[in-house]
Amino acid sequence: MYYHTTHLLLILCMNYLKTKAKTTGVSKIPSIVAITSPQPLLCVTMADNRVVAEIVSNFFCNTCRLRRRLNEDALAVLINSSAILVNACAASNNEFDANPLSTGSVAEFYIEPMLSCVGDVDIMAHISAVLAIPQGHPPPTQLPDEFHGRVRVYEIIDSEFPGYVYLVSSYLLTEITDDGKYNAVHCPRQYWEHRFTRELDDQIQGPAFVTKYSHQNMLSYVFGSMSSSDRVPCVRCLSWPVQATDWPTRHRNYGWPDSATVDRVVSNGCDVVCVAHRLCRQDEWMRKHQYRLSFSRAEITLLNSWMKLQQIVYHMLRSFVKNEGLTDITDSAGSKILSNYNIKTLMLWACEMKGRSWWIDDLNVVEICVKLLHILADWLTDACCPHYFINNCNLFDSLDNSQLTQNMAHRLQSVTEVWLAEWFVDNYIRKCAHKRCGYSRVSRLFDDITTHVKL
């Protein structure tokens, strides 16, 4: 039933485009300009420059359905979580467990678009014999069932870089009753070195151990569009970190997130992952002892509280930067200028700082994307991407403010509603037609779209 509905929508979409184009005159569609091109993005003007944007908006709002309970993404999570559990038990001779949590895009999106922007499976796993607590906090006397009978507790100590910390051993907890109550004793204080091991074929990217799926790997067929699985070992912190103390109580003009969502976020605490700040990775000691606070649990809760329209906009932005290769561009030091986390941060701030009417009054998701891309361009220009949870933490603090970075900012600032709408027609809706309808009449409508009339 969904296939036939989508097929009909594509036909109506194309027919509507041709009908509306006849009333607006003929105008050439701009060519797609690569981000590395020295030329600015091309733009066109139309008598009704919202025609294509309206069609694209209707397309996304009507084709992004709610995610099925068991789809390819869920299957990938189940398989990877099972592998993590088996490997952890084997490595520890069944002395402790790894507790997996699905994170990243698979856990954050509750919509299922026609084309996925999810490229990997993200699994965080915390070891049941280790726990982190904020500096100066007393050790817990009771722990959830997921923890082992003997737990080593580490205090979270700030580094000179906001969001990056060290772990210092402080207590050893021993379970004294069957109801989860523990006795704490002091232990020698020392900085904890990264000690998580990876599989032989794994690559390391930031805090993640990455397994790539090749065409020869059966899992690549099971997982569809996903190209890898990212397993992130972490240390669980059951408390909200002091580094983000201001987040729960800061003033919010538009009521998002609401108090119930804030309470759920805070009650879930955070995690600590093994990765040093970019400027510390050449230091022999710091690269082995520095960690980063992770708010993945908070982000899952927040993104799942978004309106469907906000999830659609996030998907569109992710699809755009992925297909344009913006997250693959590196600076002179070899570090990526832009990441998906910057896009997520942009969306989190927009959802908090913009009222409901800003999102839904016109129901023009293309226009919203353009406005957000312009904000992102300003962040790149100023080399300032404010962390959503931690004050005075700039995610662009080590950005190489080179001509390449400024070129990216200029091109994002040059994106117009007309250009972006037609980009989605050519790079998204066309692919949907091919995917759902093969080389049928709907697909062949795209063979020549050099003018709006032909489109």
C-alpha positions in Angstrom: 0.0 0.0 0.0 2.8 2.4 0.9 4.6 1.7 -2.4 1.5 2.6 -4.5 0.8 5.7 -2.4 4.4 6.9 -2.9 4.2 6.1 -6.6 1.1 8.3 -6.9 2.6 11.1 -4.9 5.7 11.2 -7.2 3.4 11.4 -10.3 1.3 14.1 -8.8 4.5 16.0 -7.7 5.9 16.0 -11.2 2.6 16.8 -12.9 2.1 19.7 -10.4 5.6 21.0 -11.2 4.8 21.1 -14.9 1.4 22.7 -14.4 2.7 25.4 -12.0 5.8 26.0 -14.2 3.5 27.0 -17.2 2.1 29.9 -15.1 5.6 31.1 -14.0 7.5 31.1 -17.3 10.6 29.3 -18.3 13.8 29.5 -16.4 16.9 27.4 -16.4 17.7 25.3 -13.5 21.0 26.2 -11.9 23.8 23.7 -12.2 25.0 22.0 -9.1 28.2 23.7 -7.9 30.7 21.6 -6.0 31.7 23.0 -2.6 35.3 23.2 -3.7 34.5 25.3 -6.7 35.8 28.9 -6.6 32.6 30.1 -8.2 29.7 31.1 -6.0 26.5 29.1 -6.1 24.2 30.0 -9.0 20.8 31.3 -8.3 17.7 32.0 -10.4 14.6 34.1 -9.9 11.1 33.1 -10.7 7.8 34.9 -10.9 6.7 32.5 -8.1 9.9 31.5 -6.4 8.1 29.4 -3.8 6.6 26.9 -6.3 9.3 24.3 -6.2 9.9 24.9 -2.4 6.2 24.2 -1.8 6.3 21.0 -3.8 9.5 19.8 -2.0 7.9 20.7 1.4 4.8 18.7 0.6 6.9 15.8 -0.7 8.9 15.5 2.6 5.9 16.1 4.9 3.9 13.4 3.1 6.5 10.7 2.5 8.4 10.8 5.9 6.3 8.2 7.8 6.8 7.1 11.4 9.5 4.5 11.8 8.5 0.8 11.8 9.2 -0.9 15.1 11.5 -3.5 13.4 13.3 -2.2 10.3 16.8 -2.6 9.0 18.2 -0.1 11.5 16.7 -2.0 14.4 18.1 -5.3 13.1 21.5 -3.8 12.8 21.4 -2.6 16.4 20.3 -6.0 17.7 23.1 -7.8 15.9 25.8 -5.4 17.0 24.6 -5.3 20.6 24.6 -9.1 20.7 28.2 -9.1 19.4 29.3 -6.6 22.1 27.8 -8.7 24.9 29.4 -11.8 23.7 32.8 -10.2 23.2 32.7 -8.5 26.6 31.9 -11.7 28.5 34.6 -13.6 26.7 37.2 -10.9 27.3 36.5 -10.8 31.1 35.9 -14.6 31.6 32.3 -13.7 32.5 33.5 -11.5 35.4 31.6 -8.4 34.2 29.3 -7.3 31.4 29.1 -4.6 28.8 25.8 -2.8 28.7 25.1 -1.6 25.1 22.9 1.4 24.2 21.8 2.3 20.7 22.8 5.9 20.1 23.3 8.3 17.1 20.9 8.6 14.2 19.2 5.2 14.6 18.1 6.1 18.1 17.4 9.8 17.4 15.1 9.6 14.4 11.6 8.4 14.8 10.7 9.2 11.2 11.5 6.9 8.3 12.2 8.9 5.2 12.3 7.4 1.7 16.0 7.9 1.6 18.0 7.3 4.7 20.7 9.7 5.9 22.0 7.1 8.4 25.4 5.7 7.4 26.3 3.6 10.4 25.2 1.9 13.5 26.2 3.6 16.7 26.5 1.5 19.9 27.8 2.8 23.2 28.7 0.2 25.8 29.6 0.8 29.4 31.4 -1.8 31.5 29.5 -2.9 34.6 32.5 -2.8 36.9 33.3 0.9 36.4 31.5 4.1 37.3 32.2 7.8 37.1 31.0 10.5 39.6 31.3 14.3 39.6 34.3 15.6 41.4 33.7 16.0 45.2 30.5 13.9 45.1 30.2 11.1 47.7 30.2 7.5 46.3 26.8 6.0 45.7 25.4 3.4 48.2 23.1 1.8 45.8 23.4 1.0 42.1 21.1 -0.3 39.3 21.1 -4.1 38.6 23.3 -3.6 35.5 26.3 -3.1 37.7 28.7 -5.7 38.9 29.2 -6.7 42.6 32.6 -4.9 42.7 32.7 -1.5 41.1 35.7 0.9 40.8 34.6 4.5 41.0 36.4 7.4 39.3 36.0 11.1 39.9 35.5 13.4 36.9 38.2 16.1 36.9 38.1 19.1 34.6 40.9 19.7 32.0 41.8 23.0 30.5 39.5 22.4 27.6 35.7 22.6 28.4 34.0 19.3 27.9 37.2 17.3 28.2 38.0 15.7 31.5 40.3 13.2 33.4 39.2 10.2 35.5 40.9 9.7 38.9 40.3 6.5 40.9 38.6 7.3 44.2 36.6 4.4 45.6 36.0 0.7 45.4 32.4 -0.4 45.9 31.4 -3.8 47.1 27.9 -5.1 47.1 26.8 -6.1 50.6 23.2 -7.2 50.0 21.1 -8.6 47.2 19.0 -5.4 46.8 21.9 -3.4 45.2 23.4 -1.7 48.3 27.1 -1.2 48.3 29.9 -0.5 50.8 32.6 2.1 49.7 36.2 2.2 50.7 38.9 4.7 49.5 41.4 3.5 47.0 44.7 5.1 45.8 44.1 8.1 43.6 45.6 7.8 40.1 44.7 9.0 36.7 43.0 6.2 34.6 44.5 5.4 31.2 42.4 4.3 28.2 42.3 0.6 28.5 39.6 -0.5 26.1 40.8 -3.0 23.5 39.6 -3.2 19.9 39.0 -6.0 17.4 41.8 -6.8 15.0 40.0 -5.3 11.9 38.6 -2.3 13.7 39.6 1.3 12.8 39.7 4.0 15.4 37.7 7.2 14.7 37.6 9.5 17.7 36.2 7.5 20.6 34.7 4.8 18.3 36.0 1.4 17.2 34.7 1.2 13.6 34.0 -1.9 11.6 33.5 -1.3 7.9 31.1 -3.4 5.8 32.5 -4.6 2.5 30.6 -6.0 -0.4 32.0 -9.4 0.5 30.6 -9.0 4.0 27.1 -10.5 4.4 26.3 -7.8 7.0 26.5 -5.1 4.3 23.5 -6.7 2.6 21.6 -7.1 5.9 22.1 -3.5 6.9 21.3 -1.9 3.5 22.6 1.6 3.2 24.7 1.4 6.4 28.5 1.2 5.7 29.9 0.6 9.2 29.2 0.0 12.9 30.7 2.3 15.5 31.2 0.8 18.9 32.0 3.4 21.6 33.3 2.1 25.0 32.4 4.5 27.7 32.2 5.0 31.5 28.7 5.5 32.9 28.0 8.6 35.1 24.6 8.3 36.8 24.6 12.0 37.8 24.2 15.2 35.7 27.8 16.6 35.3 28.7 19.8 37.0 30.2 21.0 33.7 26.6 21.4 32.5 25.1 22.7 35.7 23.4 25.7 34.0 21.6 23.7 31.3 18.6 22.5 33.3 17.8 25.9 34.8 18.6 28.3 32.0 15.7 30.6 30.8 13.8 29.3 27.8 11.5 31.7 26.0 9.5 29.1 24.1 9.1 26.2 26.5 11.2 23.7 24.8 12.4 21.4 26.2 9.6 21.4 28.8 10.2 20.7 32.4 9.3 17.0 32.2 11.8 16.5 29.3 14.5 18.4 31.2 13.9 16.1 34.3 14.2 13.0 32.2 17.5 14.3 30.6 19.0 15.1 34.0 18.0 11.9 35.6 19.8 9.9 32.9 23.2 11.5 33.7 25.9 11.3 31.1 28.8 9.1 29.9 32.5 9.6 29.5 34.3 8.4 26.3 37.9 7.8 25.5 39.1 10.7 23.3 41.5 13.6 23.9 41.0 17.1 22.6 42.4 17.7 19.2 45.2 19.9 20.5 46.2 17.2 23.0 46.5 14.2 20.8 50.1 14.6 20.1 51.0 14.7 23.8 52.0 11.2 24.9 50.4 11.4 28.3 47.3 13.4 27.6 46.2 11.4 24.6 46.0 8.3 26.8 44.4 9.9 29.9 42.0 12.6 28.5 38.3 11.8 28.1 35.3 13.7 26.7 31.8 14.1 28.3 29.1 12.5 26.1 25.5 13.7 26.2 24.2 11.0 23.8 21.5 9.9 26.3 20.3 13.4 26.6 20.3 14.0 22.9 18.2 10.8 22.3 15.6 12.1 24.7 15.6 15.6 23.2 15.5 14.7 19.6 12.6 12.2 20.2 10.7 15.1 21.8 10.8 17.2 18.5 7.9 17.8 16.3 7.8 15.6 13.2 8.5 18.7 11.1 11.7 19.4 13.1 12.9 15.8 12.5 12.2 16.3 8.8 14.3 19.5 8.7 17.1 17.7 10.5 17.0 14.8 8.0 17.0 17.3 5.1 20.1 19.1 6.5 21.9 15.9 7.1 21.1 14.7 3.5 22.3 18.0 2.0 25.7 18.1 3.8 26.2 14.4 3.2 25.5 14.5 -0.5 27.4 17.7 -1.1 30.4 16.1 0.8 30.6 19.0 3.3 31.4 16.6 6.2 34.3 15.2 4.2 36.3 18.4 3.7 39.3 18.7 6.0 41.5 21.6 7.0 45.3 21.9 6.6 45.8 19.7 9.7 43.6 16.9 8.2 40.7 17.5 10.6 37.2 17.7 9.3 35.8 21.2 9.2 32.2 20.2 9.7 30.6 17.2 11.3 27.1 15.8 11.8 27.4 16.8 15.4 27.6 20.5 14.3 24.3 20.0 12.4 22.7 18.4 15.5 23.9 21.2 17.7 22.5 23.8 15.2 19.1 22.0 15.4 19.1 21.8 19.2 19.7 25.5 19.5 17.1 26.3 16.9 14.4 24.2 18.6 15.1 26.0 21.9 15.5 29.6 20.5 12.7 29.5 17.8 9.0 29.4 18.8 6.5 26.9 17.4 5.1 29.4 14.9 8.6 29.9 13.3 8.5 26.2 12.4 4.9 25.6 11.4 3.3 28.9 10.1 4.3 28.5 6.5 5.2 24.7 6.6 8.0 25.5 4.2 10.8 23.2 5.2 13.1 24.4 2.4 13.0 28.0 3.7 13.7 26.7 7.2 16.7 24.8 6.0 18.1 27.9 4.2 17.8 30.0 7.4 19.6 27.3 9.4 22.4 26.9 6.8 22.9 30.7 7.0 23.3 30.5 10.8 25.8 27.7 10.3 27.6 29.9 7.8 27.8 32.6 10.5 29.2 30.1 13.0 31.9 29.1 10.5 32.8 32.7 9.8 33.1 33.5 13.5 34.7 30.1 14.2 32.2 29.6 17.0 29.8 26.7 17.4 28.4 26.9 21.0 28.0 23.6 22.7 24.4 23.0 23.5 24.9 21.7 27.1 28.2 23.2 28.3 28.7 26.9 28.7 31.9 28.5 27.2 32.5 25.4 25.2 33.2 26.1 21.5 33.0 23.1 19.2 35.0 25.2 16.6 37.7 26.2 19.1 40.4 24.4 17.1 39.0 25.2 13.7 41.7 26.3 11.2 40.2 29.6 10.1 41.6 29.2 6.6 40.4 30.3 3.3 38.9 26.9 2.8 36.7 27.4 5.9 35.7 30.8 4.8 34.9 29.5 1.3 32.5 26.9 2.9 30.9 29.7 4.9 30.4 31.8 1.8 28.8 29.0 -0.1 26.4 28.1 2.7 25.5 31.8 2.9 24.9 31.9 -0.8 22.3 29.1 -0.7 18.8 30.4 -1.6 15.4 28.9 -1.3 15.1 28.5 -5.0 18.4 26.8 -5.4 18.0 24.5 -2.5 14.5 23.5 -3.5 15.7 22.5 -7.0 18.7 20.8 -5.4 16.3 18.5 -3.5 14.3 17.8 -6.7 17.5 16.8 -8.5 19.3 15.0 -5.7 16.6 13.6 -3.6 13.2 13.3 -5.3 14.8 12.0 -8.5 16.5 9.2 -6.4 13.2 8.4 -4.7 11.6 7.9 -8.1 14.4 5.6 -9.2 14.3 3.7 -5.9 10.5 3.2 -5.7 9.5 3.1 -9.4 12.6 1.9 -11.3 12.8 3.2 -14.8 9.1 3.7 -15.2 7.4 6.7 -16.6 7.9 8.6 -13.3 11.7 8.1 -13.5 11.9 9.1 -17.2 10.3 12.4 -16.3 13.7 13.4 -14.9 15.6 12.7 -18.1 15.4 16.3 -19.3 14.7 18.9 -16.7 16.7 21.8 -18.2 13.7 24.1 -17.9 10.9 24.4 -15.5 8.4 23.6 -18.2 10.1 20.3 -18.8 10.4 19.7 -15.1 
